[in-house]
Amino acid sequence: MVKRIEVATGELRLSARVAGSQSDPAIVLLHGWPLSSAIWDPVLEPLGTDHFVLAFDLPGVGASTGGPAPTLKSEIADAVISAAESLGARDMMIAGVDVGGMVAFSAARDHGQRIASAAIMNTVIPGVEPWETILANPHIWHFAFHQIPALPETLVSGRERAYFDFFFDFLAGDKAKVDGRLRQEMVDAYASPHALTTGFDWYRAMPRDAERNRQATTIDTPVLYLRGDADGRSIQPYLDGLAKVGAKRLKGNVVARSGEILSIEAPESLVVVLRAFAREARLPA
C-alpha cells in the first residue's frame, strides 16, 4: 500500500510517496525535470515488498514546500537524506533520474558515510565526462536556455503543458507510455511560479555543481549507472567519467526497450536491477 507522508527538515517540508516497512533497508527515489514523484508509482509497491521506499518530490516542487529550496545538488542530497533519516530510513540507496541522478551522485560523493549506495539513471553529471560533449550537442539546447535569468519563466508560464509535452515525448522511448493523466500530474507539480523557477534554478546551479564535482576525491560508496537503450548512446563514456572523478565501486547496466523514464517504460526491469544492486551493495567490499 502506498501512502503520502510529509516531513520537516530545516525550513523545508518534503512530501514523499511511501511504501514498504520501516524495518527494511531503504530506497529513496528522486525525480528530475520536468518530472515529479508520480513517475515512481509503478515501482513503489514492487520495491516495497522488501524495502522501505520513499519517493520524494524534490524541494520546492510538487507537494514539497518551504524554503528557500536548495538548488545545488549536494545541498538537495543533504535535505533529502536528512528527511529520510528522520523517518527512520537505514541502509539507504539514493536512486535518481535526470536531475535526481545528479543528486544521487552528490549523495555518494559528498554524503557517502550516510548512505549505502547510489543509483544514477539517464543523466550526465555536471563537470563529469561526458559533460562538455553533452553541452555541445544542439539537441540538448535547453541546458543553456534554462540557465538564462527570468526568460524561461516568461516564455513558459501559462504554457507549461505544451512545453513539458515536448520533453516528455523527447525523453521517452515510447511516448505513448507517458499517458495524459501522468503528464498533467507532472505539469501540476510546477504550476506555481515558485515551483517553475525552482525547476529552472536546478539548471542555473549546474555550473557551480560542475565546479564542485571536478574537485578530486575518492568515492567509496557503491554506484550504479543505468541507461535506457532507446537513444542508442553508449554507456561507456559515462562510466569512464565517473571512474575518473573517483568512483571506486562502480557498475553499469543498460535497460532494454526504454528511454529516460525507466520507471514508467520498463518498471519490471528497473525493479529487478535496483533490488539486485541494493542487495549487492550491502555486502562487504
Secondary structure, DSSP 8 states (H G I E B T S, - for coil): --EEEEEEETTEEEEEEEES-TTS-EEEEE--TT--GGGGHHHHHHHTTTSEEEEE--TTSTT-EESS---SHHHHHHHHHHHHHHTT--S-EEEEETHHHHHHHHHHHHSGGG-SEEEEES---TTSTTHHHHHT-GGGTHHHHHTSSSHHHHHHTT-HHHHHHHHHHHH-SSGGGS-HHHHHHHHHHT-SHHHHHHHHHHHHTHHHHHHHHTS---B-S-EEEEEESTT---SHHHHHHHHHTTBSSEEEEEETT--S-HHHHSHHHHHHHHHHHHHHHTS--
